[in-house]
Amino acid sequence: MKTEILIVENVTKRFGGLTANENISFSMREGEIIGLIGPNGAGKSTLFNCISCFYNADGGRITFKGQEITRRNPESICRLGIGRTFQIVRSFRDMNVLENIMIGAFLRNPKRKDAQAKAEEVAGIFRFTDKLSVRAASLTISEQKRLEVARVFATGPEVMLLDEMMAGLNIQEIRESVELILRLREMGMSLVLVEHVMEGIMPIANRVVVLDYGEKIAEGTPDEVINNEKVIEAYFGQKYANRREHKTRLQ
Amino acid sequence: MKKGLLAFLLLICVLAVFPLFLRDPFVWHLLIMIMMYATMSIGWNVIGGYTGQVSFGNAAFFGLGAYATAILLVNYNINPWLGMLAGCILSVGLAIIVGYPCFRLRGHYFAIATIAVGEIMGLIFTNWDYVGAAVGIYLPIMEESFANFEFHSSKIPYYYIILIMLLFAIAVSYAIEKSRLGYYFRAIKDDPDGARSLGIDIQKYKMIAFSISAVLTSICGTFYAQYVLYIHPSSTMDLMMSIHLCIIVMIGGIGRLFGPVLGAFVFIPLMELTRVYLGSEGQGIDMIIYSLLVITIAIWKPQGLWALISKGDK
């Protein structure tokens, strides 16, 4: 079994009286794809922000490669090797594609020439080679999301946290994202994906963690999770869950 | 960029030989003021343009440069060039003291904080007897020489000194644009959280930008003190000066290498000429005219005048 690269233990995050994450634990092995799903407001993005240290968790421990990172800051997390994207696209709008990727590449290549070479290489992987001098603001949403992943990839992470990369994309674009994610895994990346698009995430995730109202309600392989009572209840409501249970009993 | 570079080289050549042909002290004075403001505006552009942190306190650095030079010279007989160095060190110190808490503020709040700092510095110097309080300081007349940084028979040496300072500022700005620093500054301006997620310590880089800005402004303060030989708080630490720097950069082209230079060439003559010709017509006509200009440019070319010349460049 491969080593555990990221361990989240009992993470709790409160905003005033609202508990956005309560006692959430999961761990990720090297080269895994973990899907983080749950209804809107379940606390997925909060958990992301805790792992990437944009928020500091109120309780619990987050360990990356044996090193505790719970109370660090976002920039040092990136330097350690955890890269993240945002739910709302955050590309540098006034810069072109190459420059956007270069900002990421500068982290490990302080010289401009090296950063540019690295950025061009990354642009190739993410199919941006013919769009290097296009301003980020004039890319489509799907391209901007891909650019954001490219930018993070250029910082040389080992773990990537991708927040709703497939939201708002069409079927063709979803298929392309799925291919891209698999490609990233082949290159040795471990990934946590927050996703609402089930047809995108379910086929590729090794394991799925389900959150609801800030708590973890299920964890397992995609197959286990879709048949989990609690998950069905969270997504479709108790009525449907009861009816479904009744039906299976009749059969 | 090619066309811009060509225009720039042409400008430098013209500036370099200009005094040989036009022997009018007023025009020299005007050009000296233009170049001094251009240098400071380039400094402002580093923090306000590239990094996107609007500062209305840069006059404090100008004042520190001027006062450090004057006081060291008057009280301790220390050479103005060393005074310039002292001014730079003090200015960077102030930039760090101000930046450390203020860069935690986002957007407009940083701008407001810098207004406060600029005004506080002005008030301190207006009421501090050791630095001459509101009366200011007269610098001693010394023998004309480059080492003494004083020339009385002609403005030409000042002209070339400030030209060299301007070239230095342009070189610094160019080096920033072409290095990691410049990319990081622009990333911070565009999206601070995005920048942090890519491993950029935004606090540190804002501080670096502010310090560079402070140095480029402070050396102009030293120059001004040696040029006019009389400084007082309202001529060196005025909020209006900080605002002018901001306007010059906006007019010329914010975040562009030559934007501040172009802005200074448009704004300073306008300011000086309206003051010379209209200033006596009643207070404020000059202000009305240049306000109109600023409004016109803001509506018609929000990217600044440099965008007209560098059309086609990104």
Interface residues (C-beta under 8 A of the other chain):
Chain A: S52 F54 N73 P74 E75 S76 C78 R79 G83 R84 T85 F86 R90 S91 F92 R93 D94 M95 N96 E99 M102 I103 G104 F106 L107 P110 K111 R112 A115 S133 R135 R151 V152 T155
Chain B: K178 S179 R180 Y183 Y184 R186 A187 K189 D190 D191 D193 G194 A195 R196 S197 L198 G199 I200 D201 I202 K314
